Amino acid sequence: MQLSTTCKTVALFLALCGCMTANATMVQQMNLGELAINADKIFRGTVVSVKSGSVTAGGSELPTVTYTLRVSETFKGNTRSLDGKAGDVVVITMLGERKSATADGDIRRFVPFRPPNLENGKEYLLFTTAPSALGLSMTVGVGQGAFRFLDGDFVLNEAKNSGLFRDMDSTGMPERGPIPYSAIAERIRSLTAN
């Protein structure tokens, strides 16, 4: 029995789809309330140090980036001083690399996803996860929990604030794009008040 041309075309298409790999990591969209619930720490801070490193897991060396931030405002979680006492510093070690995939001879290295690229000397509003058993954290929702400051008064996450107020009261808030820091700070305070 011979398959029709249409059936052969559909079968070939499905076979090709099965061989393709995704170029992007899928991340669930979270609104501000979901970001706050899933965060171990929420704070405003300035990056004072960025260091590349690695961690051993499952017999492999995985690349990491460690950020030290000087905290100017804390909404949730604890910070510490550099001497270990309560204070105003947060150290976050994230899985991933800061640079593009590189080639070394015939070997090409790829990183499964990129952490938010926090720059030394820049200020951020961050929602971070609790450290794992390996000491690794991440911003909640990858780039959704990393807000950079624009002109000191507005914040924008890597998703351009899209869906930030989905299923929430969004009175006075844009659907996407920069929002005033004072407005988001007020919302975070109400979400984290006990």
N, C-alpha and C positions, 0 to 999 in steps of 0.2 A: 504494500500500500504506500503510495507516495503522498507526502505532506504538501499542502498548498503553499504557494509562495508567501502568503501572508503569515501562515503558521511558522514557516522557516524564519521569516524576518523577526517575528515576535520572540521565537526561541533564541535566536542569535542576540537580540537586544537584551533579553534577560540574562543570558550567559555573560555578556560583556558587563552588565551592571554588577553581577556577582564578583567580577574580577577587579572592579574599581575600588579605590580606597578614598576615604573622605579627606579633604584638605583642611577641614576645620573641626574643632572640638565643639560639640553641642553643649550648651549650658542653659539650664532652665532660667527663664526670665523671672526676676523677683522684684516685688514692690518694696517700698521703704520699710514697711512693717515686717516683711519676710527677711529682709537684710538684717534688721535689728534683732529679731528673734534668733537667727542663726549665728549672730556674732558673739564671740567671747569678749571682745573689746571693741569699743567705738571711741575714736579720739581724733583730735586735730593735732597735727604735728609737722615738724620740718625735718627732712632727712639731713642727718649730720655725718653719716658714713654709709658707704656701699661697698661690700666685699663679696667677691666670687669665692666659692668653695665647693665642697662635695660632701656627700653622705653615703655610707655603704649600706645597701639594702639588698637582700637576696643574692649576695655574692657579687653585686655590681656597684660601681661607683656612679652615683647620680649627681648631676650638677645642681648647685644651689646658689642663691643670692641672699646675703644677709644685710638687712637694712637696720640702722639705728636711727630712731627718730626722737627729737626733743619735743615733748608733748606740751601744748599750750592749753588744751581743754579736753577733759575726759567726760564722756557720756555714760560709758559702761565698761566694767572691768577694772583691773588694777594696773598701775604702772609702777616702775621701780627706779631708784637712782642707780647710777653706775656702780656704786659700792654695795648694791643689793638691798638697800632699805627702801621704804616707800618713797616715791618721788615722781619724777617727770620724764622718764625715758622708757621707750618700748623698743625691744629688739625682735625683729621678725626674720626668720629664715624660711625662704620659699624655694620650692622645687622649680628648676628651670634655669635657663641661661639668659643673660642680657643681650648677647649678640646673635646675629643670624647664624644659621647652620653653616658649618665650615667644611671645607674639603681638605684632606691630608693624604696626598698621593691618590691611591685608588679607593680610599675609605672616605665616606661622606657621613657626617654625624647629623642626626635630626633630633630635635627636642619635641616631645609630644604636644606641649602647649607652652605658651609664654606667660609668665607672671606679669602683672602690671609693671611697667617700666617706671619706677620711681627715681627721680633725679636728685642728686646731691644738691642741697641748698633750697629745694622747692618745698612748698607747703601742701599738705594733703589732708583730707578728711577720710579716714579709713575705718572699715568694718572688717575685722579680722577673726579668723577661726581660732579655736584653742589649739595649742601645739599638739601634734601627733606623738606617738611613742618615739619617733625618730627626731622629735623637736621641730618638725616642719609645720608651718602655718601657711595660710593663703588669705587673700582678701575674699570675702564672701561673694559667691557668684563670679569668681575670678575678677574681671574688670568692673563688674557692677558695684562692688564694694570699695572701689578706689576713686575718690573724687579729687580732681586737681583744682586749684584755685585759679580763677581768671580775674585779673585786676584786683585781687585781694578781697573782692566783695561777692563774687559769684563762684559756684562750683559746677563741675561737669564730670560725669563718670565716663568710662570707656564705651558705654552703650549710649552716650549722648543723652542720658537721663530718660531714655525711652522706657515707658512702662513703670516708671518710678512710683507713680500714684495710681496704678491700675487697681481697681476695686477699692479705692480709698477716697476720702474726701479730697478732691483736687482743687477746691476753690482757690482762685488766685494763682494757681500754678500752671505753667505751660505744659503742653503734652510732651514736649521734648525740648532739649536745649538747656542753656545755662539757667540756674535758679539762684536767687539770693541766698548767701550762706545763712543769714539771720533767720530766714524762713525755714530752711531745712533743719537748722539747729533747734528751733522751737518745736518742730515736729518730732525730732529725735528725743528731746527731753520728755515730751508727753508719752512717747512710746516706751521709754525706759523707766518712767516713774513707777515706783512700787507702792 
